[in-house]
Amino acid sequence: MRIDKANAPSTMAGFLRRRSSMPMWMDLTWRVLLLFGLISLVLLLHWIGRDGLKDNLDNQISFIDVLYFTTVTVTTVGYGDIVPITPEARLFEALFVTPIRLFVWLIFLGTAYNLFLRNIFYRWRMARIQADLHNHIIVTGFGTSGQEAVHELLARGTDPREIVVIDGSEKALELAEAHGCNILCGDSTRDKTLKDVAIHRARSMIVSAGRDDTSILITLTARHLAPRLPISIVVRNEDNEVPARQAGATTVINPVSFAGLLLAGSTTGEHIADYMADLAASGGRVKLIERAVLPQEIGQPLSAIRTGLGVRVYRGNRPIGFWEEDSKQLQTGDVIIEIAEGDGHGNTLPPV
């Protein structure tokens, strides 16, 4: 499942191919000039060697006849009304004009592909890819935070084909494509871009656009398209955390604040920051896991779960600490946050 190269898109917005370094109008212009140049060269040489041609209609070779013969022989194999009769003229047609004829057709076909056929092919391929996008993760922005998020998802065992990266930079998308992710070059603040990656069927979305205002606008756009989609957003200004939540973000992460927490923790104990990083990383000896309560756990206290060390319960949107009275009886629909043992390679060890 690739949103092709899931290459960066072509010169046409929204398609999933790499953008050409040359504008379409310039590409078309140089092709036309090359065609006229080749035809003019053949016309000149035909005119110089017109004594080697014969007109089967009136036995006279005029400039119009040479022009007609040139255009016919460059684009087809000719009609036989004007023919080369000398060995030199025939050799010229065989060794010079025939390769030019093939080259001209390649230019025609290449132009048709760039302007029409590629468009059709991309639409067909994009439709197939979109049909396969279900329960995927959308990552908007592939800067430092976006890259780290994708690396961590892959380390946790997420199939790269389940990740769609949207970014406006082709260099950034090349990095994402190298990991096997689906990619789309586009503007995530636009409805069309998010619809192209089937946001209504996604399981979650990570927003890290590099600018808080852009990230919040992306969140607003995503929220109105997918009202129940879990959206995690990175903001770098503490003042923007509330607007981000008001825009519809499920989780708001401030990397500066988190770094401050680690730094502050390190002042009261040299191992606190290390343990917190261990919890957050996929390859740590311990892993922080969020899961739904199991049927056999309903009615039991949080402390009795066997899969890990329960530290919090979410009942609806209300967090319940392990020390609170409500954590002593798990209920249907509860979400458990637990610390489980990891093997140091991103895998969770089964409970003993």
Summary of the structure (lengths in Angstrom):
residues: 352
radius of gyration: 32.3
end to end distance: 37.6
largest distance: 110.0
contacts: 1055
relative contact order: 0.08
helix: 50%
strand: 16%
